[in-house]
Amino acid sequence: MLDAAIVGGGPGGLSAARRLAAGGWSVTVFEEHDRVGTPVHCTGVLAEDVIASMDLPAESILNPLATVRFVAPAGHSFDYTTATTEAVVIDRETFDSALARRAESAGATLVRGARVIAIEPSDDGVTISLHDREPVRARSVILACGANYAFQKRLGLGMPSTFLQSAQLELPADRPGDVEIHFGSEIAPKGFAWAVPVKRSSGNYARIGVMADADAGVYFSRMLARVRDRWAVAVSDAMTPRRRMLPLASVKRTYADRVLAVGDAAGLVKPTTGGGIYYSVVSGEIAAEVLGRRLAVNDLSAGALREYEESWRERFQSEFTAQLALRFVAQRMRDTDIDALFTLATTDGILPLVRQKARFNRHRDFILALLKHQPARRALFGRLASSA
């Protein structure tokens, strides 16, 4: 019997596997695809300091990002450039493959092409059923299966309380520009659309995508139309964007008897942007630490594993709460309200707040400063106040 079975070979599952295996526990990761890191669901933008702290191979970094252009619903825009590189574009297959090698070097087993179809905890272990394979028994399970919540619902963990739909595709682009973020009900209702330049040895590309409250495929087409000619994007009729549910808040509970959920599978992402790589890695490590202690004393009850949720909440909850508060307000703004906020950004001191307070993975300080900025408060809360 395994000490731990991990469902999903993404950053969260692989980080947990490495930590558990290094502690001497028997760990197997079940990855449904034949290659880790594919297919790519996310934008692949990661904080530069996170990459540095993980000491990953240089080839996983494709290009740095320094300038982003924000485009308002009415079409006017402003650029923001950081003094130093804060974010980079990564190659997810190379990135995830490096994490997989480290997990295997620590002693974990990675089974590719193994789709888990059922998870059944009992008093003496967990039975993991696999498509076209024999069932596996383990003392515990970590759900690292991304934004797919069938197991969580069956195990009583629930669904994310807030989510949007996303669609994204990487396409060849002869003239990619700086990062572009577009807002407005015509392009991405309750979310935003993006175009991110990607530089590979084989040429230039663009990751184009959208997060919206419905029909992300339609809004993806609109975003593609906006940048296609300017960026010289090559589009084939056979290419369709990859669509998925994008969690923006945690599931009801991230632990159960013998079970923990990490990363997107737990809904642990930035509520402002939906970015989740950093939180996947860190929550995977926290889960491994807690699970290792509980395996040692053979107490894998929900009461014992609750320590995992208490730990990630202590580390992240204040950040999540602030970001969710901003999202709650932003999703209720009209296009005219967003246009007014853009005007403020260039005329009334908001950009200095961004430079002073905003960090790629930490938005709380900026959000609190923004909410204290009186002109910004009027733009953010004007509609709510008028409808009260």
C-alpha positions in Angstrom: 0.0 0.0 0.0 1.3 3.4 -0.9 1.7 6.1 1.7 0.3 8.7 -0.6 -1.3 8.7 -4.1 -1.3 12.0 -5.9 -3.9 12.7 -8.6 -2.3 15.0 -11.2 1.2 15.8 -12.3 1.1 19.6 -12.3 3.2 21.9 -10.2 1.1 21.3 -7.0 1.1 17.5 -7.2 4.8 17.3 -8.2 5.9 19.7 -5.4 4.0 17.6 -2.9 5.4 14.4 -4.3 9.0 15.6 -4.0 8.6 16.8 -0.4 6.9 13.6 0.7 9.4 11.3 -1.1 12.3 13.2 0.3 10.8 12.4 3.7 11.0 8.7 3.0 7.3 8.1 2.2 6.2 5.9 -0.7 4.5 8.2 -3.3 3.1 7.7 -6.7 1.8 10.5 -9.0 -0.9 9.6 -11.5 -0.9 11.9 -14.5 -3.7 11.4 -17.0 -1.7 12.7 -20.0 1.3 11.1 -21.6 3.5 14.1 -21.0 3.5 16.4 -18.0 3.0 20.1 -18.7 0.6 19.4 -21.6 -1.9 20.5 -22.6 -1.2 24.0 -21.5 -4.2 25.7 -19.7 -2.6 28.8 -18.1 -0.9 31.9 -19.4 2.4 30.7 -18.0 3.4 34.1 -16.5 5.3 33.7 -13.2 7.0 36.0 -10.8 10.7 36.3 -11.5 11.6 35.9 -7.8 9.6 32.7 -7.6 11.6 31.2 -10.5 14.8 32.3 -8.8 13.9 30.8 -5.5 13.1 27.4 -7.1 16.4 27.3 -9.0 14.8 25.8 -12.1 16.7 25.4 -15.4 17.1 28.5 -17.4 15.5 26.9 -20.5 12.1 27.0 -18.7 12.2 30.8 -19.0 11.2 32.0 -22.4 11.3 35.8 -22.0 11.0 38.5 -19.4 8.1 40.9 -19.2 8.6 44.6 -18.2 5.7 46.6 -19.8 2.0 46.0 -19.8 -0.6 48.1 -21.7 -4.0 48.4 -20.1 -6.9 49.1 -22.5 -10.1 50.6 -21.3 -13.6 49.7 -22.7 -13.7 53.0 -24.6 -10.3 52.2 -26.2 -7.9 54.6 -24.5 -5.0 53.0 -22.7 -1.9 53.5 -20.6 1.4 51.7 -20.3 3.0 50.6 -17.1 6.7 49.6 -17.0 8.4 48.1 -14.0 11.9 49.3 -13.0 13.1 45.7 -12.8 11.8 42.4 -14.3 9.0 41.2 -12.0 7.5 38.5 -14.3 8.6 36.1 -16.9 6.9 33.8 -19.5 7.7 30.2 -18.9 7.5 27.1 -21.0 5.1 25.0 -19.0 6.2 21.6 -20.4 9.9 22.4 -19.6 8.9 23.8 -16.2 6.7 20.9 -15.2 9.2 18.4 -16.6 11.9 19.9 -14.3 9.6 19.5 -11.3 8.9 15.9 -12.4 12.6 15.0 -12.6 13.1 16.4 -9.1 10.2 14.5 -7.7 11.5 11.3 -9.3 15.0 11.9 -8.1 13.7 12.3 -4.5 12.1 8.8 -4.9 8.6 9.5 -6.1 7.1 7.4 -8.9 5.3 9.2 -11.8 2.8 7.1 -13.9 1.9 8.9 -17.1 -1.2 8.2 -19.1 -3.0 7.1 -15.9 -6.5 8.6 -15.6 -8.1 8.3 -12.1 -11.8 7.6 -12.4 -12.8 7.1 -8.7 -11.5 7.7 -5.2 -13.0 5.8 -2.3 -11.7 6.4 1.2 -12.4 3.9 3.9 -11.3 3.2 7.5 -8.2 1.4 6.4 -7.1 3.3 3.3 -8.1 4.7 0.0 -8.9 2.8 -3.2 -7.9 4.6 -6.4 -9.6 3.3 -9.5 -7.9 3.9 -12.9 -9.1 3.7 -16.4 -7.8 0.4 -18.0 -5.5 -0.3 -15.0 -5.8 -2.2 -11.8 -7.0 -0.3 -8.7 -4.3 1.1 -6.4 -4.5 1.3 -2.6 -3.0 4.1 -0.6 -3.1 5.4 3.0 -3.8 9.0 1.7 -4.6 11.0 -1.4 -3.7 14.5 -2.6 -6.0 16.0 -5.2 -3.9 18.0 -7.6 -6.1 17.5 -10.7 -6.6 21.1 -11.6 -9.9 22.8 -12.1 -11.9 19.6 -12.3 -14.2 19.2 -9.3 -15.9 15.9 -9.8 -13.9 14.2 -7.0 -14.2 17.2 -4.7 -18.0 17.1 -5.0 -18.2 13.4 -4.3 -15.8 13.7 -1.3 -17.8 16.6 0.3 -15.2 19.3 -0.4 -17.6 21.3 -2.6 -17.0 23.7 -5.5 -15.2 27.1 -5.7 -17.6 29.8 -4.6 -16.5 32.1 -7.4 -15.4 31.2 -10.9 -15.3 32.4 -14.5 -14.7 30.7 -17.9 -11.5 31.0 -19.8 -10.2 30.3 -23.3 -6.6 30.6 -24.5 -4.4 29.7 -27.5 -0.8 30.2 -28.3 -0.3 31.2 -32.0 2.6 32.3 -34.2 3.0 36.1 -34.3 5.5 37.9 -36.4 5.2 41.3 -34.6 4.3 40.7 -31.0 4.1 43.8 -28.8 4.1 44.3 -25.1 1.6 42.5 -22.9 -1.9 43.9 -23.4 -4.8 43.6 -20.9 -8.3 44.6 -22.2 -11.3 45.4 -20.1 -15.0 45.9 -20.8 -18.3 44.1 -21.4 -17.7 43.7 -25.1 -14.4 41.9 -24.7 -14.5 40.2 -21.3 -17.6 40.7 -19.1 -16.6 40.5 -15.4 -13.0 39.6 -16.4 -10.4 40.7 -18.8 -8.7 39.6 -22.1 -4.9 39.4 -22.7 -2.2 39.0 -25.3 1.2 38.0 -24.0 4.4 37.9 -26.2 6.2 34.6 -26.2 9.7 34.1 -27.6 10.8 30.6 -28.5 13.9 29.3 -30.4 11.5 28.5 -33.2 10.1 32.0 -33.5 7.7 34.5 -32.0 4.3 33.6 -30.6 1.4 35.2 -28.7 -0.7 33.7 -26.0 -4.1 35.2 -26.5 -6.9 34.5 -24.0 -9.9 35.7 -22.1 -11.6 35.2 -18.7 -15.3 36.0 -18.8 -18.5 35.1 -17.1 -19.9 33.2 -20.1 -19.1 31.9 -23.6 -15.4 32.5 -23.3 -14.9 31.2 -26.9 -16.9 34.1 -28.4 -14.9 36.7 -26.4 -11.6 34.9 -27.3 -12.5 35.5 -31.0 -13.1 39.2 -30.3 -9.8 39.5 -28.6 -8.0 37.7 -31.4 -9.6 40.1 -33.9 -8.2 43.1 -31.9 -4.6 42.0 -32.0 -4.4 39.7 -35.1 -3.3 42.3 -37.6 -1.2 44.5 -35.3 0.8 41.5 -34.0 0.7 39.6 -37.4 -0.9 36.6 -35.7 -1.1 33.5 -37.9 -4.4 31.7 -37.5 -5.5 28.4 -38.9 -9.2 27.3 -39.0 -8.2 24.1 -37.3 -7.0 25.9 -34.2 -9.4 26.3 -31.4 -8.7 27.8 -28.0 -8.4 25.5 -24.9 -11.4 26.3 -22.6 -11.7 25.6 -18.9 -13.4 26.6 -15.7 -11.3 29.2 -13.9 -11.7 29.1 -10.1 -11.3 32.4 -8.2 -12.0 31.2 -4.7 -11.4 28.1 -2.7 -13.6 25.1 -2.4 -15.7 24.8 0.7 -13.2 22.5 2.4 -9.7 21.5 1.3 -9.4 18.4 3.5 -11.4 15.2 4.3 -10.6 11.8 5.8 -7.3 10.7 4.1 -7.7 13.5 1.5 -6.2 16.9 0.8 -6.7 19.2 -2.2 -4.0 21.6 -3.5 -3.6 24.3 -6.1 -6.4 24.8 -8.6 -8.0 21.6 -7.3 -8.6 23.5 -4.1 -9.4 26.8 -5.8 -6.2 28.4 -4.5 -5.5 31.0 -7.1 -5.2 34.8 -7.3 -8.9 36.1 -7.3 -7.8 39.1 -9.3 -6.2 37.3 -12.2 -6.8 33.6 -11.8 -3.0 32.9 -11.7 -2.3 29.8 -9.8 1.2 28.3 -10.4 2.7 29.9 -7.3 -0.1 28.9 -5.0 -0.1 25.4 -6.5 3.6 24.9 -5.6 3.3 26.4 -2.1 0.1 24.6 -1.2 1.6 21.4 -2.4 4.5 21.8 -0.1 2.3 22.7 2.8 0.1 19.6 2.2 3.2 17.4 2.1 4.5 18.8 5.4 1.2 18.3 7.2 0.6 14.9 5.6 4.1 13.7 6.5 3.5 14.5 10.1 0.1 12.7 10.1 1.4 9.6 8.3 4.1 9.3 11.0 1.5 9.0 13.7 -1.1 7.2 11.5 -3.8 9.7 12.1 -5.3 10.7 8.7 -8.7 11.7 9.9 -10.3 14.9 8.7 -9.8 16.4 12.1 -6.0 15.8 11.9 -5.7 17.0 8.3 -7.5 20.2 9.0 -4.1 21.5 10.0 -3.4 21.9 6.3 -6.2 24.3 5.7 -5.4 26.2 8.8 -1.8 26.5 7.5 -2.6 27.8 4.0 -5.2 30.2 5.4 -2.7 31.6 7.8 -0.4 32.2 4.9 -2.7 33.3 2.2 -6.2 34.2 3.5 -5.6 38.0 4.1 -4.3 38.2 0.5 -7.3 36.2 -0.9 -9.8 38.3 1.1 -8.4 41.6 -0.2 -8.4 40.3 -3.8 -11.9 38.9 -3.6 -13.1 42.2 -2.2 -11.7 44.1 -5.2 -13.2 41.5 -7.6 -16.6 41.8 -5.9 -16.5 45.5 -6.6 -15.0 45.3 -10.1 -17.5 42.8 -11.4 -20.3 45.3 -10.7 -18.6 48.2 -12.5 -20.1 49.5 -15.7 -17.9 50.2 -18.7 -18.2 53.9 -18.0 -17.0 53.3 -14.4 -13.9 51.4 -15.7 -13.2 54.2 -18.2 -13.3 56.7 -15.3 -10.9 54.6 -13.3 -8.5 54.5 -16.3 -8.6 58.3 -16.5 -7.7 58.5 -12.8 -4.8 56.1 -13.4 -3.1 58.7 -15.6 -4.2 61.9 -13.9 -4.7 61.4 -10.2 -2.0 59.4 -8.5 -3.0 55.8 -9.0 0.1 54.8 -10.9 2.4 55.9 -8.1 0.4 53.6 -5.8 1.0 50.7 -8.2 4.7 51.4 -8.2 4.9 51.7 -4.4 2.5 48.9 -3.4 1.8 46.3 -6.1 3.8 43.1 -6.3 3.2 40.3 -8.8 2.0 37.7 -6.2 0.9 40.1 -3.5 -1.9 42.6 -4.3 -3.3 43.2 -0.8 -1.2 46.3 0.0 -2.1 48.0 -3.3 -5.8 47.1 -2.9 -5.9 48.6 0.5 -4.2 51.8 -0.7 -6.5 52.0 -3.7 -9.6 51.7 -1.4 -8.2 54.6 0.7 -7.7 56.8 -2.5 -10.8 59.0 -2.5 -11.2 59.5 -6.3 -10.6 55.8 -6.9 -13.2 55.0 -4.2 -15.8 57.2 -6.0 -15.1 55.4 -9.3 -15.2 51.9 -7.7 -18.2 52.4 -5.4 -20.2 55.0 -7.3 -22.6 52.5 -8.9 -23.0 50.5 -5.7 -23.8 53.7 -3.7 -26.3 54.9 -6.3 -28.1 51.6 -6.3 -28.2 51.2 -2.6 
